[in-house]
Amino acid sequence: MPSLEGKTVFITGASRGIGKAIGLAAAREGANVVVAAKSDVPNPKLPGTIHDAAREMEAAGGRALAVRCDVRDEGEIAAAVATAVERFGAIDALVNNASAIFLAGTLETPMKRWDLMHQVNARATFACTQACLPHLERSANPHVLVLSPPLSLTPRWFAPHVAYTIAKYGMSMCVLGMAEEFRDRGVAVNALWPRTVIATAALNLLGGDALARHGRTPEIVADAAIAILRREARQCTGNFFVDEDVSSAPRGSATSLATPSRRARSSPPISSSSPERRVAPSDGGAVRAGTFAPPAGCAGCRTCPAARSTVSSPRSCSASPGRRRRRSATRRARDRPCRRAPGCGSRSRTTTTR
């Protein structure tokens, strides 16, 4: 598995929260970290600046470059990329972490909030990737990692905050399209999303301290991000990863991208406060949008109750001991977890946000 030592990682929105945690984790691996964000002066409401973050990353063992960059401005993006290449000589990985959030219904969402979310989320992801690609293509193991959810068209994940969901899904659609576009060029494009709520400054919009007490620290997302960036780019692209599945996968484990054998009829989401869906752990923690992949180690049951998929299998169903399926008979999965593979059909309900 390639090391990040001496590699250059360009991270947007890296002055605080998940972006900063990813930068610190990369610095501990000996990477060069480009801290690209707007916060170059202290803000009493949002502690942390790009300069503070860069100092912490250098103290962690890496090299860091603080670059003020408003990701809504392609001119500033181009200047930040040029400065990074001038300083470190290359860009080996891009982490599109910058994001804007406003959780409200259609009538309660001002158009300026719509514009902000689409500029910072989908547009900035496209623009930053576009600016970094010429340099990424010269890297030995180029990665683009986007902090966005797996795609699901279940209406109830749009209804409470349609503007935000569309903006985040715009990021995910960049992953879907660019992964295929640059597959033959060896540039990996993947998405990463937290399973549960992460305690960041964004929680001020979602319930503040009360919600933060139930959240996890950004480090779990950072660990998953580093694990993805260390994988072979040509063997790991087009995935929508969930943090805890990646973090729990053994280092060096296979990252096969075999197409899941069955398509889910529905994509149960995690909670109404996030455009996320519930997914079962798959090999290496990856799932494809709109599909269900059985977890590694699943030894016989061809169904997942969470996915409500239908199967045709002569093998016995471990969810119903002692019974055997009729050959070629199609049956709907029973509403109970598969006992063959821990985690299959998990019904845990959690909340996710950025």
C-alpha positions as CSV (number, residue, x, y, z in Angstrom):
1,M,0.0,0.0,0.0
2,P,1.5,3.3,-1.0
3,S,2.7,5.7,1.7
4,L,1.7,9.4,1.9
5,E,5.2,10.4,3.0
6,G,6.5,13.2,0.8
7,K,3.2,13.3,-1.1
8,T,1.3,16.6,-1.5
9,V,-2.4,16.6,-0.3
10,F,-4.5,19.6,-1.3
11,I,-7.4,20.0,1.2
12,T,-10.2,22.6,0.8
13,G,-11.9,23.8,4.0
14,A,-8.9,22.6,6.1
15,S,-8.8,25.3,8.7
16,R,-11.1,23.4,11.1
17,G,-13.3,20.4,11.5
18,I,-13.0,17.3,9.3
19,G,-10.7,19.0,6.8
20,K,-8.2,20.0,9.5
21,A,-8.4,16.5,11.0
22,I,-7.6,15.0,7.6
23,G,-4.7,17.4,7.2
24,L,-3.3,16.4,10.6
25,A,-3.6,12.7,9.9
26,A,-1.8,13.2,6.6
27,A,0.9,15.3,8.3
28,R,1.5,12.5,10.7
29,E,2.2,10.3,7.7
30,G,4.9,12.7,6.6
31,A,2.8,14.4,3.8
32,N,2.9,17.9,2.5
33,V,-0.5,19.5,3.3
34,V,-2.0,22.5,1.4
35,V,-4.4,24.2,3.8
36,A,-6.8,25.9,1.4
37,A,-9.6,27.9,3.1
38,K,-11.0,31.4,3.6
39,S,-10.2,31.7,7.3
40,D,-6.9,33.7,7.3
41,V,-7.9,35.9,10.3
42,P,-9.4,34.9,13.6
43,N,-13.2,34.7,13.9
44,P,-14.7,34.7,17.4
45,K,-17.6,32.6,16.2
46,L,-15.5,30.0,14.4
47,P,-12.1,29.5,16.0
48,G,-9.2,28.5,13.8
49,T,-7.4,29.9,10.8
50,I,-5.4,28.4,8.0
51,H,-2.2,29.6,9.7
52,D,-3.1,27.9,13.0
53,A,-3.9,24.7,11.2
54,A,-0.7,24.8,9.2
55,R,1.4,25.2,12.4
56,E,-0.3,22.2,14.0
57,M,0.3,20.1,10.9
58,E,4.0,21.0,10.9
59,A,4.2,20.1,14.6
60,A,2.6,16.8,13.7
61,G,5.5,15.9,11.5
62,G,4.5,17.1,8.0
63,R,5.1,20.2,5.9
64,A,2.3,22.6,5.5
65,L,1.3,25.5,3.3
66,A,-1.5,27.9,4.3
67,V,-3.2,29.4,1.2
68,R,-6.2,31.7,1.5
69,C,-8.7,30.4,-1.1
70,D,-12.4,31.2,-1.6
71,V,-13.5,28.1,-3.5
72,R,-16.3,30.0,-5.1
73,D,-13.7,31.9,-7.2
74,E,-12.0,29.9,-9.9
75,G,-9.2,32.6,-10.0
76,E,-8.3,32.0,-6.4
77,I,-8.5,28.2,-6.9
78,A,-6.0,28.5,-9.8
79,A,-3.7,30.7,-7.8
80,A,-3.8,28.3,-4.8
81,V,-3.0,25.3,-7.0
82,A,-0.1,27.2,-8.7
83,T,1.3,28.2,-5.3
84,A,1.1,24.6,-4.0
85,V,2.9,23.3,-7.1
86,E,5.5,26.0,-6.8
87,R,6.1,25.1,-3.2
88,F,6.0,21.3,-3.2
89,G,6.5,20.5,-6.9
90,A,3.3,18.4,-7.3
91,I,-0.2,17.6,-6.2
92,D,-0.8,13.9,-5.5
93,A,-4.2,14.1,-3.8
94,L,-7.2,16.5,-3.6
95,V,-9.7,16.4,-0.8
96,N,-12.8,18.3,-1.6
97,N,-14.0,18.9,1.9
98,A,-15.3,22.5,1.8
99,S,-19.1,22.6,2.2
100,A,-22.0,24.9,3.1
101,I,-25.1,23.7,4.9
102,F,-28.5,25.2,5.5
103,L,-31.2,22.7,6.6
104,A,-34.6,24.2,5.8
105,G,-37.6,23.6,3.6
106,T,-38.3,25.3,0.3
107,L,-40.3,28.2,1.7
108,E,-37.7,28.9,4.4
109,T,-34.6,28.8,2.2
110,P,-33.5,32.2,0.9
111,M,-32.1,32.2,-2.6
112,K,-28.8,33.5,-1.3
113,R,-28.5,30.3,0.8
114,W,-29.3,28.2,-2.3
115,D,-26.6,30.0,-4.2
116,L,-24.0,29.7,-1.5
117,M,-24.6,25.9,-1.0
118,H,-24.4,25.3,-4.8
119,Q,-21.3,27.4,-5.2
120,V,-19.4,25.9,-2.3
121,N,-20.6,22.3,-2.7
122,A,-21.1,21.2,-6.2
123,R,-19.4,24.1,-8.2
124,A,-16.3,24.2,-6.0
125,T,-15.9,20.4,-6.2
126,F,-16.0,20.6,-9.9
127,A,-13.7,23.7,-10.1
128,C,-11.1,22.4,-7.7
129,T,-10.9,19.0,-9.3
130,Q,-10.6,20.6,-12.8
131,A,-7.7,22.8,-11.6
132,C,-5.8,20.0,-9.9
133,L,-6.3,17.3,-12.6
134,P,-3.3,18.3,-14.8
135,H,-1.0,17.8,-11.8
136,L,-2.8,14.7,-10.5
137,E,-2.3,13.0,-13.8
138,R,1.5,13.3,-13.3
139,S,1.3,11.6,-9.9
140,A,2.2,8.0,-9.3
141,N,-0.9,7.4,-7.2
142,P,-3.4,10.2,-7.8
143,H,-6.6,10.5,-5.7
144,V,-9.6,12.8,-5.5
145,L,-11.6,12.3,-2.4
146,V,-15.0,14.1,-2.0
147,L,-16.8,14.5,1.3
148,S,-20.3,13.7,0.1
149,P,-23.0,11.0,0.6
150,P,-24.0,7.9,-1.4
151,L,-26.6,8.8,-4.0
152,S,-30.2,7.8,-3.2
153,L,-33.4,9.1,-4.8
154,T,-35.7,8.3,-1.9
155,P,-38.0,11.3,-1.8
156,R,-38.0,11.7,2.0
157,W,-34.3,12.6,2.0
158,F,-35.1,15.6,-0.2
159,A,-38.3,16.8,1.3
160,P,-37.0,18.4,4.6
161,H,-34.1,20.3,2.9
162,V,-34.3,19.9,-0.8
163,A,-31.7,22.7,-1.5
164,Y,-29.0,21.2,0.7
165,T,-29.6,17.7,-0.6
166,I,-29.3,18.8,-4.2
167,A,-26.1,20.7,-3.4
168,K,-24.5,17.7,-1.7
169,Y,-25.7,15.3,-4.4
170,G,-24.0,17.6,-6.9
171,M,-20.7,16.7,-5.2
172,S,-21.6,13.0,-5.3
173,M,-22.5,13.2,-9.0
174,C,-19.1,14.7,-9.7
175,V,-17.7,11.5,-8.1
176,L,-19.9,9.3,-10.2
177,G,-19.0,10.9,-13.5
178,M,-15.4,11.8,-13.0
179,A,-14.5,8.3,-11.6
180,E,-15.6,6.8,-14.9
181,E,-14.1,9.7,-17.0
182,F,-10.7,9.4,-15.5
183,R,-10.6,5.6,-14.8
184,D,-8.4,4.8,-17.8
185,R,-6.0,7.7,-16.8
186,G,-5.4,6.1,-13.4
187,V,-6.9,9.0,-11.3
188,A,-9.1,7.6,-8.5
189,V,-12.2,9.6,-7.6
190,N,-14.1,8.4,-4.5
191,A,-16.6,9.8,-1.9
192,L,-16.5,9.5,1.8
193,W,-19.4,10.2,4.3
194,P,-19.7,9.7,8.0
195,R,-22.0,7.0,9.4
196,T,-23.1,9.2,12.3
197,V,-23.1,12.9,13.2
198,I,-19.6,14.4,13.6
199,A,-19.0,17.1,16.1
200,T,-17.9,20.1,14.0
201,A,-18.7,23.8,13.9
202,A,-21.5,23.0,11.4
203,L,-23.5,21.7,14.4
204,N,-24.2,25.2,15.5
205,L,-26.9,25.2,12.7
206,L,-28.3,21.8,13.7
207,G,-28.7,22.0,17.5
208,G,-25.4,23.1,18.9
209,D,-24.0,21.5,22.0
210,A,-27.0,19.2,22.6
211,L,-26.4,17.6,19.2
212,A,-22.6,17.6,19.6
213,R,-22.7,15.5,22.8
214,H,-24.1,12.7,20.6
215,G,-21.5,13.1,17.9
216,R,-18.1,11.6,17.3
217,T,-14.9,13.5,16.7
218,P,-13.7,14.2,13.1
219,E,-10.7,11.8,13.6
220,I,-12.7,8.8,12.6
221,V,-13.4,10.4,9.2
222,A,-9.7,11.4,8.9
223,D,-8.6,7.9,9.6
224,A,-10.9,6.6,6.8
225,A,-9.7,9.3,4.4
226,I,-6.0,8.4,4.9
227,A,-6.8,4.7,4.4
228,I,-8.5,5.6,1.1
229,L,-5.7,7.9,-0.1
230,R,-3.1,5.2,0.6
231,R,-4.8,2.6,-1.7
232,E,-3.8,1.9,-5.3
233,A,-5.6,4.5,-7.4
234,R,-6.2,2.2,-10.4
235,Q,-7.8,-0.4,-8.1
236,C,-9.9,1.9,-6.0
237,T,-12.2,4.3,-7.8
238,G,-15.9,5.1,-8.1
239,N,-16.7,4.2,-4.5
240,F,-19.0,5.8,-2.0
241,F,-17.3,4.9,1.3
242,V,-18.7,5.1,4.8
243,D,-16.2,6.1,7.4
244,E,-16.5,3.4,10.0
245,D,-16.5,0.6,7.5
246,V,-13.2,1.9,6.0
247,S,-11.7,2.5,9.4
248,S,-12.6,-1.0,10.6
249,A,-11.3,-2.7,7.5
250,P,-7.8,-4.2,8.0
251,R,-5.0,-2.2,6.5
252,G,-3.9,-3.8,3.2
253,S,-7.2,-5.5,2.7
254,A,-8.5,-6.1,-0.8
255,T,-10.4,-3.2,-2.5
256,S,-12.1,-5.2,-5.2
257,L,-14.8,-3.2,-7.0
258,A,-16.8,-6.1,-8.3
259,T,-20.3,-5.1,-9.1
260,P,-22.7,-6.1,-6.3
261,S,-24.8,-9.1,-7.3
262,R,-28.2,-7.6,-6.5
263,R,-29.7,-4.2,-6.9
264,A,-31.6,-2.9,-3.8
265,R,-35.3,-2.1,-4.2
266,S,-34.9,0.7,-1.7
267,S,-32.1,2.6,0.0
268,P,-33.0,3.1,3.6
269,P,-31.4,6.3,4.7
270,I,-29.8,7.0,8.1
271,S,-32.0,9.9,9.3
272,S,-34.2,12.7,8.1
273,S,-31.6,15.3,8.8
274,S,-29.2,14.0,6.2
275,P,-29.2,12.9,2.5
276,E,-27.6,9.7,3.5
277,R,-28.7,6.1,3.2
278,R,-28.1,3.1,5.4
279,V,-25.6,0.7,3.9
280,A,-24.2,-2.6,5.0
281,P,-20.4,-2.9,5.3
282,S,-18.9,-4.3,2.1
283,D,-15.4,-5.3,1.2
284,G,-13.2,-2.4,2.1
285,G,-16.2,-0.3,3.2
286,A,-17.3,0.7,-0.2
287,V,-20.7,0.7,-1.9
288,R,-21.9,1.7,-5.3
289,A,-24.7,4.3,-5.5
290,G,-28.1,2.8,-5.6
291,T,-26.8,-0.8,-5.0
292,F,-26.3,-3.1,-2.1
293,A,-23.1,-5.0,-1.7
294,P,-23.1,-7.9,0.9
295,P,-20.4,-7.7,3.5
296,A,-17.1,-9.6,3.2
297,G,-17.5,-13.0,4.7
298,C,-21.1,-13.5,3.7
299,A,-21.1,-17.3,3.2
300,G,-24.5,-18.4,2.0
301,C,-27.5,-16.1,2.5
302,R,-28.1,-14.4,-0.8
303,T,-30.3,-11.7,0.6
304,C,-30.1,-8.7,2.9
305,P,-33.2,-7.8,4.8
306,A,-32.2,-4.1,4.9
307,A,-32.2,-4.0,1.1
308,R,-35.5,-5.9,0.7
309,S,-33.9,-7.6,-2.3
310,T,-35.3,-10.7,-4.0
311,V,-33.2,-13.7,-4.7
312,S,-33.3,-17.0,-6.5
313,S,-31.1,-19.5,-4.7
314,P,-31.2,-23.2,-3.9
315,R,-29.1,-22.7,-0.8
316,S,-30.6,-22.7,2.7
317,C,-31.3,-19.3,4.2
318,S,-29.5,-18.8,7.4
319,A,-32.2,-16.3,8.5
320,S,-34.5,-19.3,8.7
321,P,-32.6,-22.3,10.1
322,G,-33.8,-25.7,8.9
323,R,-35.6,-24.4,5.8
324,R,-34.3,-24.7,2.3
325,R,-35.3,-22.5,-0.6
326,R,-36.8,-24.1,-3.6
327,R,-34.6,-24.1,-6.6
328,S,-35.4,-21.1,-8.8
329,A,-38.0,-19.9,-6.3
330,T,-38.0,-16.1,-5.7
331,R,-38.7,-14.9,-2.2
332,R,-38.6,-11.6,-0.4
333,A,-36.1,-11.4,2.4
334,R,-37.4,-11.8,5.9
335,D,-37.2,-8.8,8.2
336,R,-34.3,-10.1,10.3
337,P,-30.5,-9.8,10.1
338,C,-28.4,-12.4,8.3
339,R,-26.5,-14.5,10.8
340,R,-23.8,-15.5,8.4
341,A,-22.1,-12.2,8.3
342,P,-22.0,-9.8,11.3
343,G,-23.4,-6.4,10.3
344,C,-25.5,-7.7,7.4
345,G,-29.0,-6.1,7.6
346,S,-28.1,-3.8,10.5
347,R,-31.1,-1.7,11.4
348,S,-29.3,1.0,13.4
349,R,-30.7,4.5,12.8
350,T,-28.2,7.4,13.0
351,T,-27.8,11.0,12.0
352,T,-25.3,12.4,9.6
353,T,-24.3,15.9,8.7
354,R,-21.4,17.9,7.5
